[in-house]
Amino acid sequence: MKQRFFSERTIPIALFLTCFLSYGLLIPWLGFFWDDWPYIWFSKTLGAAGFSDVFSKDRPFLAILYSINLPLLGSNPLVWQFFALIWRWFTTLAFWKTFSLLWPTKQKQVFWASMLFAVYPGFGQHWISVIYSEAYIILTAFLVSMTLMMAAVRKMIPFWPATIGALVLSAFNLFSTEYFFGLELLRPAFLWLILSEMPVTLKTKIKNIALQWLPYIIVLVVFTIWRAFIFQSNTYQISAMESMAETPRSTLFSLLFALGSNFLTGGWLAWNQTLTPPNALAFEVRTTQIFWIIVLTTFAFSTVYLIKALHASEHIKEDEFPDRWGWISVLLGTMALLLGGIPFWIANLPLTLVFPWNRFTLALMIGSVLLLVGLLEIFIRTMRQKVILLSILISLAAGWQFYTANTFRREWEMSKDFFWQLSWRVPDLKENTLLLTHEFPFKYYSDNSLTAPINWMYAPDFEGRQMPYMLNYLSVRLKSSLPSAKPDQPVNQSYRAFSFEGNTSDSLALYLASNGCLKVMDPVYTNVESIPNLPDRMEPAIPISNLSQIVTDPPESKVPAPQYFPEPEHTWCYYYQKIDLERQKKNWDEAARLGNEAVEKGFMPNTPTELPVLIETFGHVEDWDQAVKFTENAYATNPSLRPALCDMWDRIDADVNTDASNRKNAYIKAYVSCGEPVD
């Protein structure tokens, strides 16, 4: 019974359950993130054939994967999240099979490493499913290539069919993406370990390694020549070669520093972050409770399974000196950590645990878990102690992954709210509009990410290559791809296979604070004084924000794709956007009706900066009680709004010139201290 419990039949199930607890529990509430959106939109607008153009400037061979998977799987985020989960599991199975073949007498230790590999906490982008399901496929191809190579050397399968298969998969790995280029250099170490089992001389062993490795060296050299001298990527430049030629000593020092940093980041800090549980104040109580349920469930499952596995495998003969294998695993893990980081050093890319740079830890997973398991073998004396410590690490990492998944879930909800607010405030948008903002309070979306769904929303039937809309984060683009935020400046930007041509005078400025509603910046109504603490980079966009780009009364309002974003409940931000739209149209009666409806339903502004839309509305319909009440509220809550409030009452006074308005205006200006110096 024990032996059946821990067999090759149940290990895949155990690994799948571990993956599901870590990545799968929130799948129904997740969507598309980061570069998922552009690729889904590319598939919709260009079809499978268009991906050759999409990737022509950086990874042309990667187009093959996307041109197959995107048309096949469609645009349902639920399908993609399950697809990513399955491939996360397949990658873990490939890792387990690869190292089971490398160390056939160390099945327990290989399984331990596989469990750690399944939950590796350094990589926190699993839920960007369209992108990283493809990365898992490529990593799986690399691992299967290693397995076929070792099977050929061990004469378990015919040499040439296995070698040809391994070479094809190696080439697929290398030419698809540079992520796992460094791991290809592990092949001679694998060959050394296998050939060390055979009673041959050192000279013969080195000769055999050279012969076995030769076909893979050829593939590696061909790729290196192609990537360094023939194909020049616009996105990922090989900057280290120029640096090495100009300043070899400092470049070598930076290499050593980068490799050491990668070793520390991937091997230690990635696991260390799991020791800090999520802050209950930052998340709902229920989320924190679920986190601990997952940790305890995974701990109990891991402990029971690993202990049963320990008893079931007692018949397997271990080496006489178990520490020796521990040191071998540490050495191989160290090599994998150091070599895995080489591609990112070559391209001068930071490898950290901070989003989005933690994506590069994919190449460090193998080295990290081998190092960790090797250290356990060396320094933890009893098997039961090892099992308990492993279970703690696995359970905390699984909880950490759930915690990260929940941040993605929350951001998906925030993005739904953003798109609907944009739709309510901007029912349609003229073509060739440049949208400008400092940056939105999203972690898992950039301006590039959001440009695709914005085009999808406002141009659902778009065809061609000249895209009608572009979103720019001024914090990133200003003085780079956007040379200036001055009026009447031409804007020409590329977007993979597409391009955008516009003018800064045809731009619309948007602002979204983390605790407020989306604001369309109007040079008349909004300025630095009306929004205290406005980011500096936002200021130049306000004077050129052209509200005439908004089609205020279209035949049919444009809304987010309902399959992704069903319309949410109408709360305060709905009324804010609709009132502001009516204010732009100077339809004060309708704005006042919406304002009264919001007040009657108990919806109130999130921040004082959202009160002016109500003040100006009620002032223009001469509802002085409401206008005065909200003015007093705004000033009492945030006195720095004084200049904006004074300007607003000047506008009301210019439009509504009655005895009552004059009296209220005089009262307000005295109450707010208009005309006095600002502190």
C-alpha positions in Angstrom: 0.0 0.0 0.0 2.8 2.4 0.9 4.6 1.7 -2.2 1.5 2.3 -4.3 1.0 5.6 -2.5 4.4 6.8 -3.6 4.7 5.6 -7.2 5.1 7.2 -10.6 1.3 7.1 -10.8 0.7 9.3 -7.9 3.6 11.8 -8.2 2.0 13.6 -11.1 -1.3 13.9 -9.1 0.6 15.3 -6.1 2.4 17.8 -8.3 -0.9 18.8 -9.9 -2.6 19.4 -6.6 0.4 21.5 -5.5 0.1 23.6 -8.6 -3.6 23.9 -8.3 -3.5 25.1 -4.7 -0.8 27.6 -5.7 -2.2 29.0 -9.0 -5.7 27.7 -9.7 -8.0 28.7 -6.9 -8.8 32.2 -8.3 -9.0 31.3 -12.0 -12.7 32.1 -12.4 -12.0 35.7 -11.2 -9.0 36.4 -13.3 -8.6 37.9 -16.7 -5.9 39.3 -19.0 -2.9 41.2 -17.7 0.2 43.1 -19.1 1.0 42.0 -22.6 -1.9 39.5 -22.7 -4.1 42.3 -24.0 -2.0 43.3 -27.0 -1.6 39.7 -28.2 -5.3 38.9 -27.8 -6.0 42.1 -29.8 -3.4 41.2 -32.4 -5.0 37.9 -32.9 -8.4 39.6 -33.3 -7.3 42.2 -35.8 -4.5 40.4 -37.7 -5.3 36.7 -37.4 -2.7 33.9 -37.2 -0.7 35.1 -40.2 -0.1 38.5 -38.7 2.1 37.3 -35.9 5.1 37.1 -38.2 4.9 40.9 -38.4 4.2 41.2 -34.7 7.5 39.5 -33.8 9.6 40.5 -36.8 11.7 43.0 -34.9 12.7 40.9 -31.8 11.7 37.2 -31.7 10.6 36.1 -35.2 10.5 32.4 -34.4 8.2 33.0 -31.4 5.5 33.9 -33.9 5.0 30.2 -34.6 3.7 29.5 -31.0 1.3 32.4 -31.0 0.0 31.8 -34.4 -1.0 28.3 -33.4 -2.2 28.8 -29.8 -4.1 32.1 -30.0 -6.4 31.0 -32.9 -6.8 27.6 -31.2 -7.6 28.8 -27.7 -9.5 32.0 -28.6 -9.9 35.0 -26.4 -11.6 33.6 -23.3 -9.4 34.5 -20.2 -10.8 31.4 -18.3 -9.4 29.1 -21.1 -6.0 30.8 -21.0 -5.7 30.7 -17.2 -6.4 26.9 -17.3 -4.0 26.6 -20.2 -1.2 28.3 -18.1 -2.0 26.1 -15.1 -1.7 22.9 -17.2 1.6 24.0 -18.7 2.9 25.0 -15.3 2.2 21.4 -14.3 3.7 20.0 -17.5 6.9 22.0 -16.9 7.1 20.6 -13.3 6.6 17.0 -14.7 9.3 17.6 -17.2 11.6 18.8 -14.4 10.8 15.7 -12.3 11.4 13.3 -15.3 14.7 15.1 -16.3 16.3 14.9 -12.9 14.9 11.4 -12.2 16.9 10.3 -15.2 20.0 12.2 -14.1 19.8 10.8 -10.5 17.9 7.5 -10.7 19.0 6.5 -7.1 17.8 9.9 -5.7 14.1 9.7 -6.3 13.1 11.2 -3.0 15.4 14.2 -3.4 14.3 14.7 -7.0 10.7 14.7 -5.9 11.5 17.2 -3.2 13.1 19.5 -5.8 10.0 19.0 -8.1 7.6 20.1 -5.3 9.8 23.2 -4.7 10.0 23.8 -8.4 6.2 23.8 -8.6 5.8 26.6 -6.1 9.0 28.6 -6.8 8.1 32.1 -5.3 10.6 34.1 -7.2 8.4 34.1 -10.4 5.3 36.0 -9.6 3.7 36.5 -13.1 2.1 33.2 -13.7 -1.4 34.7 -14.2 -0.2 36.7 -17.2 -1.5 33.6 -18.9 -1.1 34.3 -22.6 2.5 35.3 -22.3 3.8 32.8 -19.7 2.0 29.7 -20.9 4.2 30.1 -24.0 7.3 30.5 -21.7 6.3 27.3 -19.9 6.1 25.5 -23.3 9.6 26.7 -24.2 11.1 25.7 -20.8 9.4 22.3 -21.1 11.0 21.9 -24.5 14.4 22.6 -22.9 13.9 20.0 -20.2 12.6 17.4 -22.6 15.6 18.0 -24.8 17.9 17.3 -21.8 15.9 14.2 -21.0 16.3 12.9 -24.6 20.0 13.6 -24.5 20.5 11.7 -21.3 18.3 8.8 -22.5 20.5 8.5 -25.6 23.7 8.5 -23.5 22.2 5.9 -21.2 21.2 3.8 -24.3 17.6 3.7 -23.1 16.4 4.7 -26.6 18.1 4.7 -30.0 20.8 7.3 -30.2 20.1 9.2 -33.4 16.3 9.6 -33.1 16.8 10.8 -29.5 19.6 13.1 -30.5 17.7 14.6 -33.4 14.6 15.2 -31.2 16.8 16.8 -28.5 18.5 19.0 -31.1 15.2 20.2 -32.5 13.9 21.0 -29.0 17.2 22.8 -28.2 16.9 24.9 -31.3 13.2 25.6 -30.5 14.2 26.8 -27.1 17.0 29.0 -28.3 15.4 30.6 -31.3 12.1 31.2 -29.6 13.4 33.3 -26.7 16.8 34.1 -25.1 15.5 33.4 -21.6 17.0 30.0 -21.3 20.1 30.5 -23.3 22.4 30.2 -20.3 20.8 26.9 -19.2 22.0 25.3 -22.4 25.5 25.6 -21.0 24.6 23.0 -18.4 24.7 20.1 -20.9 28.4 19.2 -20.3 27.7 19.1 -16.5 24.8 16.6 -17.1 27.0 14.5 -19.4 29.8 14.5 -16.8 27.5 13.3 -14.1 26.1 10.5 -16.3 29.5 9.4 -17.6 31.0 9.5 -14.1 28.9 6.4 -13.4 30.9 4.5 -16.0 34.3 3.0 -15.3 36.4 5.0 -17.8 39.5 7.1 -17.5 39.3 10.9 -17.2 40.7 11.3 -20.7 38.1 9.0 -22.2 35.3 10.7 -20.2 36.3 14.2 -21.5 36.5 12.9 -25.0 33.1 11.3 -24.7 31.6 14.5 -23.3 33.0 16.5 -26.1 31.6 14.1 -28.7 28.2 13.9 -27.1 28.0 17.7 -26.7 29.3 18.5 -30.1 25.9 18.6 -32.0 24.4 20.8 -29.3 27.5 23.1 -29.5 26.8 23.5 -33.2 23.2 24.6 -32.6 24.3 26.9 -29.8 27.0 28.5 -32.0 24.6 28.9 -34.9 22.1 30.7 -32.7 24.8 32.9 -31.1 26.1 34.0 -34.5 22.5 34.6 -35.8 21.5 36.6 -32.7 24.7 38.6 -32.3 25.7 39.4 -35.9 22.8 38.7 -38.3 19.5 39.5 -36.5 19.5 42.7 -34.4 16.6 43.0 -32.1 15.1 46.5 -31.6 13.9 45.5 -28.1 16.7 43.4 -26.6 20.1 44.8 -27.6 23.3 42.9 -26.9 25.0 45.7 -25.1 27.6 43.6 -23.2 29.7 43.0 -26.3 30.2 46.7 -27.0 31.0 47.3 -23.3 33.4 44.4 -23.2 35.3 45.9 -26.2 35.4 49.4 -24.7 35.9 48.8 -21.0 36.8 45.1 -20.5 37.8 45.3 -16.8 34.7 47.2 -15.6 32.5 45.0 -17.8 33.9 41.9 -16.3 33.4 43.3 -12.8 29.8 44.1 -13.6 29.3 40.5 -14.9 30.7 39.1 -11.6 28.5 41.5 -9.6 25.4 40.6 -11.7 25.9 36.9 -11.4 26.4 37.2 -7.7 23.3 39.3 -7.4 21.3 36.8 -9.4 22.6 34.0 -7.2 21.4 35.9 -4.1 18.1 36.9 -5.6 17.1 33.6 -7.1 18.6 31.3 -4.5 17.8 33.0 -1.3 15.7 36.2 -1.5 13.0 34.5 -3.6 12.3 32.1 -0.7 13.0 34.6 2.0 10.0 36.7 0.9 7.6 33.9 1.8 8.5 34.3 5.4 6.5 37.6 5.5 2.8 36.7 5.4 0.3 39.1 3.8 -0.8 42.1 5.8 -4.4 41.6 7.0 -4.9 45.4 6.9 -4.0 45.5 3.2 -6.4 42.8 2.2 -9.8 41.6 3.3 -10.0 39.4 6.3 -11.4 36.6 4.2 -8.3 36.8 1.9 -6.0 36.5 4.9 -8.0 33.5 6.2 -7.9 31.8 2.8 -4.1 32.4 2.7 -3.6 30.5 6.0 -6.0 27.8 5.0 -3.9 27.2 1.9 -0.7 27.2 3.9 -2.0 24.7 6.4 -3.7 22.5 3.8 -0.5 22.4 1.7 1.6 21.8 4.8 -0.6 18.9 5.9 -0.7 17.4 2.4 3.0 17.8 1.8 4.0 16.4 5.2 1.8 13.3 4.9 2.8 12.6 1.3 6.5 13.1 1.9 6.5 10.9 5.0 4.6 8.2 3.2 7.0 8.6 0.3 9.9 8.2 2.8 8.6 4.9 4.1 7.6 3.6 0.6 11.1 4.3 -0.8 13.1 2.7 2.1 13.8 -0.2 -0.2 15.8 2.1 -2.6 19.5 1.8 -1.9 21.1 5.1 -1.1 24.7 6.1 -1.6 27.0 5.3 1.3 27.8 9.0 1.7 24.6 11.0 1.2 26.4 14.3 1.8 28.3 13.7 -1.4 25.2 14.0 -3.5 24.2 17.1 -1.5 27.4 18.8 -2.6 26.9 17.7 -6.2 23.3 19.2 -6.1 24.6 22.4 -4.6 27.3 22.7 -7.2 24.9 22.0 -10.1 22.3 24.4 -8.6 25.0 27.1 -8.3 26.0 26.6 -11.9 22.4 26.8 -13.0 21.8 30.0 -11.0 24.9 31.7 -12.4 24.4 30.5 -16.0 20.7 31.2 -16.0 21.3 35.0 -15.4 23.7 35.4 -18.3 21.1 36.4 -21.0 19.9 39.3 -18.9 23.3 40.6 -18.1 24.2 40.5 -21.8 21.1 42.7 -22.5 21.7 44.9 -19.5 18.3 44.0 -18.0 17.8 44.1 -14.2 16.9 40.8 -12.5 15.0 41.5 -9.3 12.0 40.3 -7.4 10.1 43.5 -8.3 7.5 43.4 -11.0 8.0 43.3 -14.0 11.6 42.3 -13.7 10.9 39.2 -11.7 9.9 37.5 -15.0 13.6 36.7 -15.5 13.6 34.4 -12.5 12.1 31.8 -14.7 15.6 31.0 -15.8 16.7 30.6 -12.2 14.1 28.2 -10.9 16.1 25.1 -11.7 19.2 26.3 -10.0 17.3 27.6 -7.0 15.6 24.3 -6.1 18.7 22.2 -6.7 20.7 24.4 -4.4 18.0 24.3 -1.7 17.6 20.5 -1.8 21.4 20.0 -1.8 21.7 22.2 1.3 19.0 20.3 3.1 20.8 17.0 2.4 24.1 18.4 3.7 23.0 20.3 6.8 19.7 18.7 8.0 20.5 15.4 9.6 17.3 13.4 9.9 14.8 12.6 7.2 11.9 13.7 9.3 13.4 17.1 9.9 14.0 17.4 6.2 10.4 16.6 5.5 9.0 19.1 8.0 11.3 21.9 6.7 10.4 21.1 3.1 6.7 21.1 3.9 7.1 24.5 5.6 8.8 25.9 2.5 6.3 24.4 0.1 3.3 25.5 2.0 4.5 29.1 2.5 5.4 29.4 -1.1 2.0 28.1 -2.1 0.4 30.6 0.1 2.6 33.3 -1.3 1.5 32.4 -4.8 -2.2 32.6 -3.8 -1.5 36.0 -2.2 0.1 37.2 -5.5 -2.9 35.8 -7.5 -5.2 37.8 -5.3 -3.4 41.0 -6.3 -4.0 40.1 -9.9 -7.7 39.4 -9.1 -8.0 42.9 -7.5 -6.3 44.6 -10.4 -8.7 42.8 -12.9 -11.6 44.3 -11.0 -9.9 47.7 -11.0 -9.4 47.6 -14.7 -13.1 46.7 -15.2 -13.9 49.8 -13.2 -11.5 52.0 -15.2 -12.9 51.0 -18.6 -16.4 51.5 -17.6 -15.6 54.9 -16.1 -13.9 55.8 -19.4 -16.9 54.7 -21.3 -19.4 56.6 -19.2 -17.3 59.8 -19.4 -16.2 59.4 -23.1 -19.0 57.7 -24.9 -17.1 57.9 -28.2 -13.7 59.2 -29.3 -12.5 60.8 -32.5 -9.8 58.8 -34.4 -6.2 59.7 -34.0 -6.6 60.7 -30.4 -3.6 60.5 -28.2 -4.5 59.8 -24.5 -2.1 61.2 -22.0 -1.7 60.5 -18.3 1.1 60.5 -15.7 0.5 56.8 -15.1 -2.5 54.9 -13.8 -2.4 53.2 -10.3 -2.0 49.7 -11.9 0.8 47.3 -11.2 0.0 44.7 -13.9 -0.9 47.1 -16.7 1.2 49.6 -18.6 0.3 52.1 -21.2 1.2 49.6 -23.9 -1.1 47.0 -22.2 -4.1 49.3 -22.1 -3.7 50.7 -25.6 -5.0 47.5 -27.1 -8.3 47.3 -25.2 -8.8 51.0 -25.6 -8.6 50.5 -29.4 -10.8 47.4 -29.0 -13.5 49.5 -27.2 -13.6 52.6 -29.4 -12.8 50.9 -32.7 -14.3 47.3 -32.4 -14.3 46.7 -36.1 -10.8 48.2 -36.7 -8.9 46.8 -39.7 -5.5 47.8 -41.1 -2.2 48.8 -39.5 -2.8 52.5 -38.7 -4.3 52.3 -35.2 -6.7 55.1 -34.2 -5.7 55.5 -30.5 -2.6 55.5 -28.4 -2.2 55.8 -24.6 1.1 57.3 -23.3 2.4 57.4 -19.8 4.1 60.7 -19.5 6.3 59.3 -16.7 7.8 56.9 -19.3 7.2 58.4 -22.8 7.8 62.1 -22.4 11.1 63.1 -24.0 11.5 59.6 -25.4 8.9 58.3 -27.8 6.9 61.4 -27.1 9.4 64.2 -27.6 7.2 67.0 -26.3 3.9 67.8 -24.7 3.7 71.2 -26.4 0.7 72.0 -28.7 0.7 71.1 -32.4 3.5 68.5 -32.2 3.3 65.5 -34.5 3.3 62.1 -32.8 4.5 59.0 -34.6 4.8 55.8 -32.6 5.0 52.1 -33.4 3.1 49.4 -31.7 4.5 46.1 -32.9 3.0 45.5 -36.3 0.9 48.7 -36.0 1.7 52.5 -36.0 -0.1 55.5 -34.6 0.0 59.0 -36.1 -1.5 61.9 -34.3 -0.8 65.4 -32.9 -0.5 66.6 -29.4 -3.2 69.1 -30.1 -5.6 66.1 -30.6 -4.8 64.6 -27.2 -7.0 64.0 -24.2 -5.5 64.0 -20.7 -6.7 61.6 -18.1 -6.0 61.3 -14.4 -6.8 58.4 -12.0 -5.8 58.5 -8.4 -5.8 55.3 -6.4 -8.6 56.5 -4.2 -10.8 58.4 -6.6 -12.7 58.4 -9.9 -11.2 58.8 -13.3 -10.8 62.4 -14.3 -10.9 63.9 -17.8 -8.6 66.9 -17.5 -10.3 70.0 -18.8 -8.1 73.2 -19.1 -11.1 75.2 -17.9 -12.2 73.1 -14.9 -9.1 71.2 -13.8 -5.7 72.4 -13.0 -2.9 72.0 -10.5 -4.9 73.9 -7.9 -8.1 71.8 -8.3 -6.1 68.6 -7.7 -3.5 69.1 -5.0 -0.5 66.8 -5.2 -1.0 66.3 -8.9 2.1 64.5 -10.3 4.5 67.0 -12.0 4.5 65.0 -15.2 0.7 65.4 -15.4 0.8 69.2 -15.6 2.0 69.7 -19.2 -0.9 67.5 -20.5 -3.6 69.7 -19.0 -3.3 72.8 -21.3 -3.3 70.6 -24.4 -6.2 68.4 -23.3 -8.7 68.8 -26.1 -12.2 67.8 -25.0 -13.5 68.3 -28.6 -12.0 64.9 -29.3 -14.8 63.4 -27.2 -18.0 62.6 -29.2 -20.5 63.6 -26.5 -23.7 62.4 -28.3 -22.8 59.4 -30.5 -25.5 57.3 -32.2 -24.3 54.5 -30.0 -22.0 54.8 -27.0 -18.9 52.6 -27.0 -18.6 50.2 -24.1 -16.0 47.7 -23.0 -16.2 44.2 -24.5 -19.0 42.7 -22.4 -17.5 39.2 -22.4 -14.7 40.7 -20.3 -16.3 43.6 -18.5 -20.0 43.3 -17.7 -21.3 46.7 -16.6 -20.8 47.2 -12.8 -23.3 48.6 -10.3 -23.8 52.4 -10.7 -22.2 54.0 -7.7 -20.6 57.4 -7.1 -18.1 57.2 -10.0 -20.8 56.5 -12.5 -22.6 59.7 -11.4 -19.4 61.6 -11.4 -18.6 60.7 -15.0 -22.1 61.4 -16.2 -22.4 64.7 -14.4 -19.0 65.7 -15.7 -20.1 64.8 -19.3 -23.2 66.9 -18.9 -21.1 69.7 -17.5 -18.9 69.6 -20.6 -22.1 69.9 -22.7 -23.3 72.7 -20.4 -26.5 70.7 -19.9 -26.8 71.9 -16.3 -30.4 70.7 -15.7 -29.5 67.1 -16.5 -26.3 67.4 -14.5 -28.3 68.6 -11.5 -30.8 65.8 -11.9 -28.0 63.2 -11.8 -26.4 65.0 -8.9 -29.6 64.9 -6.9 -30.1 61.3 -7.8 -26.6 60.5 -6.5 -27.2 62.4 -3.2 -30.6 60.7 -2.7 -29.0 57.3 -3.1 -26.4 58.2 -0.6 -23.4 58.3 -3.0 -20.8 60.8 -2.1 -17.5 61.8 -3.6 -14.5 59.7 -2.6 -12.2 62.8 -2.3 -12.7 66.5 -1.9 -11.4 67.0 -5.5 -14.6 65.4 -6.8 -16.9 67.9 -5.1 -16.4 70.8 -7.6 -18.4 69.0 -10.3 -21.4 69.1 -7.9 -20.7 72.6 -6.7 -20.6 74.0 -10.2 -23.6 72.0 -11.3 -25.8 73.1 -8.4 -24.6 76.7 -8.7 -25.6 76.9 -12.3 -29.2 75.7 -11.5 -29.3 78.1 -8.5 -29.6 75.3 -6.0 -27.7 77.4 -3.5 -28.2 75.2 -0.5 -26.4 72.3 -2.2 -23.8 74.5 -3.8 -22.9 76.2 -0.5 -23.0 72.9 1.5 -20.6 71.2 -0.9 -18.3 74.2 -1.0 -18.0 74.4 2.7 -17.4 70.6 2.8 -14.6 70.8 0.2 -12.9 73.8 1.9 -13.2 72.3 5.4 -11.8 69.0 4.2 -9.0 70.3 2.1 -8.2 74.1 2.4 -5.7 73.9 -0.4 -8.7 73.8 -2.8 -9.3 77.5 -2.1 -8.0 78.8 -5.4 -10.0 76.3 -7.4 -13.1 77.0 -5.4 -12.7 80.8 -5.9 -12.2 80.3 -9.7 -15.3 78.1 -9.8 -17.5 80.7 -8.1 -16.2 83.3 -10.5 -17.4 81.2 -13.3 -20.8 80.7 -11.7 -21.0 84.5 -11.1 -20.2 85.1 -14.8 -23.0 82.7 -16.0 -25.6 83.3 -13.3 -25.9 86.9 -12.4 -28.9 87.4 -10.0 -29.3 89.0 -6.7 -29.4 85.6 -5.0 -26.2 84.4 -6.8 -24.5 87.6 -5.9 -25.3 87.2 -2.2 -24.2 83.5 -2.3 -21.0 84.4 -4.2 -20.1 87.1 -1.7 -20.7 84.7 1.2 -18.6 82.0 -0.3 -15.7 84.3 -1.2 -15.7 85.6 2.3 -16.0 82.1 3.8 -13.2 80.7 1.6 -11.1 83.8 1.9 -10.9 84.5 -1.8 -8.5 87.2 -2.7 -6.3 86.6 0.2 -2.7 85.2 -0.3 -2.5 81.4 -0.3 -0.6 80.1 2.6 
